[in-house]
């Protein structure tokens, strides 16, 4: 099943990689995880991302963990979902509760950070680094930016989480769901980096084309 495959990739594979790295005397492994993987407990995605971090660090203590906020770029699963909603309807559902905030980061900037780390890996061994863009945005703000880019008008409808969750399940009946169960669970949480961590702030969300 897809869940078994996800567990195999995120739990069993890091153990194998950690063992191989020690056998081959490899000094550095960089793992791409997810922001708040250690704090969001009702999402299988973040749960297994955090499990992946722990098993890798247990096997290979020098492992460098990178926790990015939502990554955007061409054909990503974040902006493309928002774009699909806006293209197919003028109604955009959002949570009735207080809106969650995000710091989207461009995929090109993530690769720049990884390149920087690889130039002096010893300085980052055993560290966890959180990545996010400079701008703090809600889903509503992101949708408005997307609508402006597409020259479309949208109306927001606020729904309580159980109703919005039900909508997400109906979307999953399609071969290419507009929003999935996992994404719905993540929408309940702020996706914001903390100042006390090893942070690298990157380019503005507005300047990137999508």
N, C-alpha and C positions, 0 to 999 in steps of 0.2 A: 504494500500500500504506500501511498505518498507519505504518510506519517512515519512508517518504518524507514523509508528512504531518507527522510529528514533527520531522524535519530541517528542513522548510520553515518550520514555526512557530518552532523554537528557534534556527535559524541564519540563514536568509534574511530572515525578518521583522525581527529586531533590526537588521540592516544597513539595511534600508529605513526603519525608524523613526528610526534615528540620522541618516540623510541628510535625511529630511523635517524632523526637529527643527531641524537647522542651517539649512535653507532657510527655515523659518518663524520662525526666531529664538526657538525654545522653549528655555528655560534649564535645565529639569530633566526627567529621565526616571528613573523608579523601576522597576527590574526585580526581579521575584520569582523567585529561583533556588531552590536547595536546599542545606541544610547539608552540608558536606563534598563539595560538587560538584567541588572541585579535588583531592580525595584518593581518591575511590572510582573505580577505573579499570575494574572488571569489570561495570559497569552502564551500559547504553545511556542510561538516564534521566539519571544524574548526568554522564555524559560529554558529552551534548549540552547539558545545563544549563550546564556550564562553558564549552563552546564558545560558547554564547549570550552568556555574560558577556563573554568576550574580544572577540567581534566587535562587540558593542555599545560597549564601552569604547574600542575602537580607532576606531570611527566617531564616537563622542560621548563625549568624555573626562570630562564632568561626570556621567555616568550613576551613579546610586546603586544598588548591588546589595544586595538583602536576601536573606539565606540563613536561612530558618526551619528549625527542627527539624520533626518530623512535626506537621502541622496537624490538629487535630480539631474537629469540629462536627457539626451535624445532617447525616445522610446522607453522611458523608465516606467515603473509601476505606480508612481505617485502622481505626477502631473498628467500622465496619460489617462488615468482614471477620472481625474477632475475634468479634463478636456472632454472625455466621452460623455459625462453627465451633461455638460453644458451644450454639447453638440446635439444631444438627443432630446433635451427637454429644457424648458425655460424655468423649471422649478428645481431649486437646489436645496436638498434637505441638510439641516445642521442640527447639532444637539441643542436641546432646550436649555440644558444646564450651562453653567459658565463655560465659555469656549476655551479649549486647550490651545496652547501656543507651541510654535515650532520654530526651529532655526535651520531651514533647508540649506544644504550645502551642495555646491556644484561638483559633479563627479571628477572633473578635471582638477579641482583643488584638492580633492582627496588623494589623487595620484601624486600631486606635487608634494603633499605632506609625507606620503610613503617614501618618495624619492629622497626627501630631506633626511628622513630617519635612516635610510640605508647608507647615507654618506657618513654617518657617525652613529652606528647602531649601539655601541657600548654605552652611550649617554642615555639610551632609552630602555635598556634591558630591564625586564621585570616591571615595567611601568604600564599603567593604563591611561590612555590619552583620549579625551573626548573632543570631538570635532563638531563645529557648527558654524553657520553663516553669521554675519553681523546683525542681521535683522530678525526681530522677533515678530512672527506673523501668526494669525489665526487662520483656520481653514476658510473662514469667510473672506478674509483679506486676500488670501491666495486665489480663491475662486473669482473674486472681483478683478484681480490682475489678469487672470486667464480669460475672463469674459471680455475684458477690454482688448486683449491681444487678438481675440477671435471676432471682435466687433459684434458681440452678442449681448442681449439684455437678459438678466436672470432675476428671479424672485426667490428670496430665501424663505423656507418654511421651517420653523423650529419644532422639533419632535422630541419627546422623551426617549431616553436610551432604549427601553424595551421595544418601542415602535420602530425606531431607527435600526435596531438590531434585526427585527423581523424583516425589514426592507432589505437588509444586507443578505439575509438568508434566501430571499426570493431572487435576488440578483445572482446568487450562486447556482441557480438552476440553469443559467445560461453557460455556454461553453467558455465564454470570456466574460466573467463577472465584472461589473463596473466597480463594485466594492466588495471585499471579502469579509468573512467573519473575523479573521485576524486583524485586518485593518480597522474594523469597527472597534475592536477592543483597544487598539492603540490610540484611537481618537479620543478616548476618555482621559488620557494622560497627557500632561505637559511633556514636550520633547525638547527640553532646554538644558544646555550645559551649565555646570556650576563653576563659579569663579575660583574655588579653592583647588580645583583639579588642574592637570596639565593641559591647558587649553590652547588651541590655535584657532583664532578667528580668521575667516576667509572672506571672499568677495561678497558684494551685495547681491541679493536674490534678484533685484530688479534689473540688473545689467545683463543677466543671461537671457538668451533667447530660448523659447520652448514652444 
